[in-house]
Amino acid sequence: MNLLTKTSLLITTVALFILMIGGIIFFEITKELINKQVDRELISEMHSVIHSFGQLSSSTDTVYYDNVTIIPTTKQLAFNPVFKDTIRFNDFEGKFHSYRTLIIGYRWDNKNYIVEIYKSLLDATILIESVTLVWISLSFVLILAIFFLNKIIFKRTWKDFFDILQIAESYDIKKPEKKIILKDSEINEFTSLNQVLSRLLDRVETDYQNQKELTANTSHELQTPLAIIKSKAELLMQGTNLNTEQIHLISEILQTTDRLSKLNRSLLTISKIESNQFTETEVLDVAQIIKSHIQQFQEFIDERNHTIETAMDKTRIKINPLLLDLLLFNLLGNAIMHNYNNGGKIYVTCKNGLIKIANTGTEKALPEKKIFQRYFKHNSSPQSSGIGLSIVRKICDYYEIDIVYSFVNNLHTFILDISKLKEEG
């Protein structure tokens, strides 16, 4: 629920509650005022009846005269007017109506009488109904007015806030050329928010640039000592007086050096992807690139006695050549490396804007939430840096490619949707 809807509902609910309570109070006050007016009219009628009581009470039976009833009684009653509401049948309209009744005890010519004087409340009821209808109509109009006025006022008052929110949503730290400009606001709180956001973005940009430079410089500086270690180890390997244990140790040094070098290049690649340094694009045939990588891996495939099956259509996409190479190289390398040592199977398809790479391997699914994390390994292969699939994820995120992992029919499968990058022709 957005802020406008929330405030509109709250204001409308409060207004409806106030109008409802106000309507009840107004109804009761109106009813009381009408009753007081009717009571005054009944008192006036009572004096007229008493003034001509001798003529009205000439009979010893109950006398009905217009809206007056005189009932003889043996009880002696006090002359205290009592008012009450009642229902009587209206002979003229042929139905029951509400009446206000005044009842008094009166003594005349040594006889006691009960005098009841009636006053119809039909006009008062019609008046109350009319007033209630007007009140409901005005309340409905008022609630609508409050709702739309709140909407208009809200949009004007919070316009600066939504401008700030839109700017913040469109901000991309990887695009330094798109500088954020926050306008001054007439509202002090929004001005303070602009100032805080500006300072925060400045710190974020500074930290990001420092981190990017540190990563690039560190990766660059590591290349030289790694190259020196590898060169020295190769020189040692060429020595003539080496025993088996020494050769084994030097071989491990070379393997570890190669692994560190690959890891360093991978981290540098991720840093470059995150800093948007691969802006150049070309239209490339994915199927052709896949075939090229399969040829590169062919010796390794033959060595491990793997079977690879392909089914590919010509699929042209617009992408950075280096990133496409890295994407396919890591996926194919992953399918080969994490397969059976002998007799593994690999299936590669590229059709209808989908790339599908499946392979045999471990007989259980990999944790989907972890496989794309850096340094995650699902086996203990010393040749694996644990960062290949992390690079795949970075490239997919960079180009908004949907990538899905599944384990079906004992096959580990990665499916990439590259339809957004397809070029016709």
C-alpha positions as CSV (number, residue, x, y, z in Angstrom):
1,M,0.0,0.0,0.0
2,N,1.5,3.3,-1.0
3,L,1.7,6.4,1.1
4,L,-1.1,8.3,-0.7
5,T,-3.6,5.4,-0.4
6,K,-2.7,4.9,3.3
7,T,-3.2,8.6,4.2
8,S,-6.4,8.9,2.1
9,L,-7.9,5.8,3.8
10,L,-6.9,7.2,7.3
11,I,-8.3,10.6,6.6
12,T,-11.5,9.2,5.0
13,T,-12.0,6.8,7.9
14,V,-11.6,9.5,10.5
15,A,-13.9,11.9,8.5
16,L,-16.5,9.1,8.2
17,F,-16.3,8.4,11.9
18,I,-16.6,12.1,12.9
19,L,-19.5,12.6,10.5
20,M,-21.3,9.5,11.8
21,I,-20.9,10.6,15.5
22,G,-21.8,14.2,14.4
23,G,-24.9,12.8,12.6
24,I,-26.1,10.9,15.7
25,I,-25.6,14.0,17.9
26,F,-27.3,16.2,15.4
27,F,-30.3,13.8,15.1
28,E,-30.7,13.6,18.8
29,I,-30.5,17.4,19.2
30,T,-33.0,18.0,16.4
31,K,-35.4,15.4,17.9
32,E,-35.1,17.0,21.3
33,L,-35.8,20.5,19.9
34,I,-38.8,19.2,18.0
35,N,-40.1,17.5,21.1
36,K,-39.8,20.7,23.1
37,Q,-41.6,22.6,20.5
38,V,-44.4,20.0,20.4
39,D,-44.5,20.0,24.2
40,R,-45.1,23.8,24.2
41,E,-47.9,23.3,21.7
42,L,-49.4,20.6,23.9
43,I,-49.2,22.9,27.0
44,S,-51.0,25.6,25.0
45,E,-53.6,23.0,23.9
46,M,-54.0,21.9,27.5
47,H,-54.9,25.4,28.7
48,S,-57.6,25.6,25.9
49,V,-59.0,22.3,27.0
50,I,-59.1,23.3,30.7
51,H,-60.7,26.6,29.7
52,S,-63.6,24.8,28.0
53,F,-63.6,21.7,30.2
54,G,-67.2,22.1,31.3
55,Q,-68.5,21.8,27.8
56,L,-66.1,18.9,26.9
57,S,-66.8,16.7,30.0
58,S,-70.6,17.0,30.1
59,S,-70.9,13.2,29.7
60,T,-70.0,10.7,32.4
61,D,-68.4,8.4,29.7
62,T,-65.1,8.8,28.0
63,V,-65.1,11.7,25.6
64,Y,-63.1,11.8,22.4
65,Y,-62.8,15.3,20.9
66,D,-60.3,15.8,18.0
67,N,-57.0,15.0,19.6
68,V,-58.3,15.1,23.1
69,T,-59.5,12.2,25.2
70,I,-61.2,12.8,28.6
71,I,-61.6,9.7,30.8
72,P,-63.6,9.8,34.1
73,T,-61.8,8.1,37.0
74,T,-62.4,7.5,40.7
75,K,-58.7,8.1,41.4
76,Q,-57.6,11.5,42.5
77,L,-54.6,12.5,40.3
78,A,-52.1,15.3,40.7
79,F,-52.1,18.1,38.1
80,N,-48.7,17.3,36.8
81,P,-48.3,17.1,33.0
82,V,-46.6,13.9,31.8
83,F,-45.3,13.7,28.2
84,K,-44.7,10.5,26.3
85,D,-44.5,9.1,22.7
86,T,-47.1,6.7,21.4
87,I,-48.5,5.2,18.2
88,R,-52.1,6.0,17.1
89,F,-54.2,5.1,14.2
90,N,-54.9,8.0,11.8
91,D,-58.4,7.7,10.5
92,F,-57.8,10.2,7.7
93,E,-54.8,8.3,6.3
94,G,-55.9,4.9,7.4
95,K,-52.5,4.0,9.0
96,F,-50.6,4.4,12.3
97,H,-48.5,7.5,13.0
98,S,-46.3,8.6,15.8
99,Y,-47.8,11.0,18.3
100,R,-46.6,13.0,21.3
101,T,-49.0,12.7,24.2
102,L,-49.6,15.0,27.3
103,I,-51.4,13.3,30.2
104,I,-52.8,15.2,33.3
105,G,-55.1,14.6,36.1
106,Y,-57.9,17.2,36.5
107,R,-60.8,17.6,38.9
108,W,-64.0,19.3,37.7
109,D,-67.3,19.6,39.5
110,N,-66.1,17.2,42.2
111,K,-65.2,14.6,39.7
112,N,-61.8,13.3,38.7
113,Y,-60.7,13.0,35.0
114,I,-57.7,11.8,33.1
115,V,-57.0,14.2,30.2
116,E,-54.9,13.0,27.2
117,I,-54.0,15.4,24.5
118,Y,-52.3,14.2,21.3
119,K,-50.1,15.9,18.8
120,S,-49.1,14.2,15.6
121,L,-45.3,13.9,14.9
122,L,-45.8,13.2,11.2
123,D,-44.5,16.6,10.1
124,A,-41.6,16.4,12.6
125,T,-40.8,12.9,11.3
126,I,-40.8,14.1,7.7
127,L,-38.6,17.0,8.7
128,I,-36.1,14.7,10.5
129,E,-36.0,12.4,7.5
130,S,-35.4,15.2,5.1
131,V,-32.7,16.7,7.3
132,T,-31.1,13.2,7.7
133,L,-31.1,12.7,3.9
134,V,-29.5,16.1,3.4
135,W,-27.0,15.3,6.1
136,I,-26.0,12.0,4.5
137,S,-25.8,13.6,1.0
138,L,-23.6,16.4,2.3
139,S,-21.5,13.9,4.2
140,F,-20.9,11.8,1.1
141,V,-20.0,14.9,-0.9
142,L,-17.7,16.1,1.9
143,I,-15.9,12.7,2.1
144,L,-15.4,12.7,-1.7
145,A,-14.1,16.3,-1.5
146,I,-11.7,15.4,1.3
147,F,-10.5,12.3,-0.6
148,F,-9.7,14.2,-3.8
149,L,-8.4,17.3,-2.1
150,N,-6.1,15.1,-0.1
151,K,-4.9,13.5,-3.3
152,I,-4.2,16.9,-4.9
153,I,-2.6,18.4,-1.8
154,F,-0.6,15.2,-1.2
155,K,0.8,15.2,-4.7
156,R,1.8,18.8,-4.6
157,T,3.2,18.6,-1.1
158,W,5.1,15.4,-1.6
159,K,6.2,16.1,-5.2
160,D,9.8,16.9,-4.1
161,F,9.9,13.7,-2.1
162,F,8.8,11.6,-5.1
163,D,11.3,13.5,-7.3
164,I,14.1,12.5,-4.9
165,L,12.8,8.9,-4.8
166,Q,12.8,8.7,-8.6
167,I,16.3,10.1,-8.8
168,A,17.5,7.6,-6.2
169,E,15.9,4.7,-8.1
170,S,17.6,5.7,-11.4
171,Y,21.0,6.1,-9.8
172,D,23.7,3.7,-11.0
173,I,27.1,3.9,-9.4
174,K,28.5,2.2,-12.5
175,K,27.6,5.2,-14.6
176,P,29.6,8.1,-13.2
177,E,28.7,10.3,-16.2
178,K,25.1,10.3,-15.0
179,K,25.5,12.8,-12.2
180,I,22.7,13.2,-9.8
181,I,21.4,16.8,-9.3
182,L,19.0,17.3,-6.3
183,K,16.9,20.4,-6.5
184,D,16.2,22.7,-3.5
185,S,12.8,22.3,-1.9
186,E,10.5,24.7,-0.1
187,I,10.0,22.1,2.6
188,N,12.7,22.1,5.2
189,E,12.5,18.3,5.8
190,F,13.0,17.5,2.1
191,T,15.9,20.0,1.9
192,S,17.5,18.1,4.8
193,L,16.9,14.8,3.0
194,N,18.5,16.2,-0.2
195,Q,21.6,17.2,1.8
196,V,21.9,13.9,3.6
197,L,21.4,11.9,0.3
198,S,24.0,14.0,-1.5
199,R,26.6,13.4,1.2
200,L,25.8,9.7,1.3
201,L,26.1,9.4,-2.5
202,D,29.4,11.3,-2.4
203,R,30.8,8.8,0.2
204,V,29.5,5.8,-1.8
205,E,31.1,7.1,-5.0
206,T,34.4,7.8,-3.3
207,D,34.4,4.4,-1.6
208,Y,33.4,2.7,-4.9
209,Q,36.2,4.3,-6.8
210,N,38.8,3.6,-4.1
211,Q,37.7,-0.1,-4.0
212,K,37.8,-0.3,-7.8
213,E,41.2,1.2,-8.0
214,L,42.5,-1.0,-5.1
215,T,41.2,-4.2,-6.9
216,A,42.7,-3.2,-10.2
217,N,46.0,-2.2,-8.7
218,T,46.2,-5.3,-6.5
219,S,45.4,-7.6,-9.4
220,H,48.0,-5.8,-11.6
221,E,50.7,-5.9,-9.0
222,L,50.1,-9.6,-8.2
223,Q,50.8,-10.6,-11.8
224,T,54.5,-9.7,-11.6
225,P,55.4,-11.7,-8.5
226,L,53.3,-14.6,-9.7
227,A,55.1,-14.6,-13.0
228,I,58.5,-14.5,-11.2
229,I,57.5,-17.4,-8.9
230,K,56.4,-19.5,-11.9
231,S,59.6,-18.6,-13.8
232,K,61.8,-19.6,-10.9
233,A,59.9,-22.8,-10.3
234,E,60.3,-23.7,-14.0
235,L,64.1,-23.1,-13.7
236,L,64.3,-25.3,-10.7
237,M,62.4,-28.0,-12.5
238,Q,65.1,-28.0,-15.2
239,G,67.8,-28.8,-12.6
240,T,69.7,-32.1,-13.0
241,N,70.2,-33.1,-9.4
242,L,66.5,-33.2,-8.3
243,N,65.0,-36.2,-6.6
244,T,61.4,-37.3,-6.9
245,E,60.2,-35.4,-3.8
246,Q,61.7,-32.1,-5.0
247,I,60.2,-32.5,-8.4
248,H,56.8,-33.2,-6.7
249,L,57.1,-30.0,-4.6
250,I,58.1,-27.8,-7.5
251,S,55.2,-29.3,-9.5
252,E,52.8,-28.3,-6.7
253,I,54.3,-24.8,-6.6
254,L,53.6,-24.4,-10.4
255,Q,50.0,-25.7,-10.0
256,T,49.3,-23.3,-7.1
257,T,50.9,-20.4,-9.0
258,D,48.7,-21.2,-12.1
259,R,45.7,-21.4,-9.8
260,L,46.5,-18.0,-8.2
261,S,47.0,-16.4,-11.5
262,K,43.6,-17.6,-12.8
263,L,41.9,-16.5,-9.6
264,N,43.6,-13.1,-9.9
265,R,42.4,-12.7,-13.5
266,S,38.9,-13.8,-12.6
267,L,38.7,-11.3,-9.7
268,L,39.9,-8.6,-12.1
269,T,37.3,-9.6,-14.6
270,I,34.5,-9.4,-12.1
271,S,35.8,-5.9,-11.0
272,K,35.7,-4.8,-14.6
273,I,32.2,-6.1,-15.2
274,E,31.0,-4.3,-12.0
275,S,32.6,-1.1,-13.1
276,N,31.0,-1.2,-16.6
277,Q,34.2,-1.5,-18.6
278,F,32.8,-3.8,-21.2
279,T,30.8,-1.3,-23.3
280,E,31.8,-2.4,-26.8
281,T,29.4,-4.8,-28.4
282,E,29.3,-6.9,-31.6
283,V,26.7,-9.1,-33.3
284,L,28.0,-12.7,-32.8
285,D,26.7,-16.2,-33.6
286,V,26.4,-18.0,-30.3
287,A,26.4,-21.4,-32.0
288,Q,29.7,-20.7,-33.7
289,I,31.3,-19.5,-30.5
290,I,30.1,-22.7,-28.7
291,K,31.6,-24.9,-31.4
292,S,34.9,-23.0,-31.2
293,H,35.0,-23.6,-27.4
294,I,34.2,-27.3,-27.8
295,Q,37.2,-27.6,-30.2
296,Q,39.4,-25.9,-27.6
297,F,38.2,-28.4,-24.9
298,Q,38.3,-31.4,-27.3
299,E,41.6,-32.8,-26.1
300,F,40.4,-32.7,-22.5
301,I,37.1,-34.2,-23.5
302,D,38.8,-37.1,-25.3
303,E,41.2,-37.6,-22.4
304,R,38.3,-38.1,-20.0
305,N,36.4,-40.1,-22.5
306,H,33.4,-37.8,-22.4
307,T,30.5,-37.9,-24.9
308,I,29.3,-34.5,-26.1
309,E,26.0,-34.0,-28.1
310,T,25.0,-30.7,-29.6
311,A,21.9,-29.4,-31.2
312,M,22.2,-25.7,-32.3
313,D,20.6,-23.2,-34.6
314,K,22.2,-20.1,-35.8
315,T,21.5,-17.5,-33.1
316,R,22.9,-14.0,-33.4
317,I,23.1,-11.7,-30.4
318,K,24.5,-8.3,-29.6
319,I,27.1,-8.7,-26.8
320,N,30.6,-7.9,-25.8
321,P,32.9,-10.6,-27.4
322,L,35.1,-11.1,-24.4
323,L,32.1,-11.5,-22.0
324,L,30.4,-14.0,-24.3
325,D,33.7,-16.0,-24.5
326,L,33.9,-16.0,-20.7
327,L,30.3,-16.9,-20.2
328,L,30.4,-20.0,-22.5
329,F,34.0,-21.0,-21.5
330,N,33.1,-21.1,-17.8
331,L,29.8,-23.0,-18.4
332,L,31.4,-25.6,-20.7
333,G,34.5,-25.9,-18.5
334,N,32.2,-26.4,-15.5
335,A,30.3,-29.2,-17.4
336,I,33.6,-30.9,-18.2
337,M,35.4,-30.4,-14.9
338,H,32.5,-31.5,-12.6
339,N,31.7,-34.6,-14.7
340,Y,32.6,-38.2,-14.3
341,N,36.3,-38.9,-14.8
342,N,35.4,-41.5,-17.4
343,G,32.3,-41.9,-19.6
344,G,30.6,-38.6,-18.7
345,K,28.0,-37.1,-20.9
346,I,27.5,-33.4,-22.0
347,Y,24.5,-32.0,-23.9
348,V,24.6,-28.6,-25.4
349,T,21.6,-27.0,-27.2
350,C,21.1,-23.5,-28.6
351,K,17.6,-23.0,-29.9
352,N,14.7,-20.5,-29.7
353,G,16.7,-17.9,-27.8
354,L,17.8,-20.5,-25.1
355,I,21.2,-21.9,-24.3
356,K,21.1,-25.2,-22.5
357,I,24.2,-27.0,-21.1
358,A,23.6,-30.2,-19.2
359,N,26.1,-32.8,-17.8
360,T,26.3,-35.9,-15.7
361,G,28.1,-35.7,-12.4
362,T,27.2,-35.9,-8.7
363,E,24.0,-37.8,-8.2
364,K,22.3,-35.0,-6.2
365,A,21.3,-31.5,-6.8
366,L,23.5,-28.6,-6.0
367,P,22.4,-25.9,-3.5
368,E,20.8,-23.3,-5.9
369,K,21.4,-20.4,-3.4
370,K,25.1,-21.1,-3.3
371,I,26.3,-22.3,-6.7
372,F,26.7,-18.7,-8.0
373,Q,28.5,-17.5,-4.9
374,R,32.2,-16.7,-5.0
375,Y,34.6,-19.5,-3.9
376,F,31.7,-22.1,-3.6
377,K,32.9,-25.5,-4.7
378,H,30.8,-28.6,-4.9
379,N,33.9,-30.9,-5.2
380,S,37.5,-30.8,-4.1
381,S,39.1,-30.3,-7.5
382,P,42.3,-28.4,-7.2
383,Q,41.8,-27.0,-10.7
384,S,38.6,-25.2,-9.6
385,S,38.9,-21.6,-8.4
386,G,35.3,-21.6,-7.2
387,I,34.7,-18.3,-9.0
388,G,33.7,-19.4,-12.5
389,L,30.0,-19.5,-11.9
390,S,30.2,-16.2,-10.1
391,I,31.6,-14.7,-13.3
392,V,28.7,-16.3,-15.2
393,R,26.2,-14.8,-12.8
394,K,27.8,-11.3,-13.1
395,I,27.7,-11.5,-16.9
396,C,24.1,-12.6,-16.9
397,D,23.1,-9.8,-14.5
398,Y,25.0,-7.3,-16.6
399,Y,23.0,-8.2,-19.7
400,E,19.8,-9.1,-17.8
401,I,20.0,-12.7,-18.9
402,D,17.8,-15.1,-16.9
403,I,19.8,-18.1,-15.8
404,V,18.3,-21.2,-14.1
405,Y,19.9,-24.3,-12.6
406,S,18.0,-27.6,-12.3
407,F,18.8,-31.2,-11.6
408,V,16.5,-33.5,-13.6
409,N,17.1,-37.1,-14.8
410,N,20.5,-37.1,-13.1
411,L,21.6,-34.1,-15.3
412,H,23.0,-30.8,-13.9
413,T,21.5,-28.3,-16.3
414,F,22.0,-24.6,-16.8
415,I,19.5,-22.7,-19.0
416,L,20.1,-19.2,-20.2
417,D,17.5,-17.0,-21.8
418,I,19.3,-14.8,-24.4
419,S,16.2,-13.8,-26.3
420,K,16.5,-10.2,-25.2
421,L,19.9,-9.9,-27.0
422,K,18.8,-11.6,-30.2
423,E,19.5,-9.8,-33.5
424,E,17.3,-10.5,-36.5
425,G,19.0,-11.7,-39.7
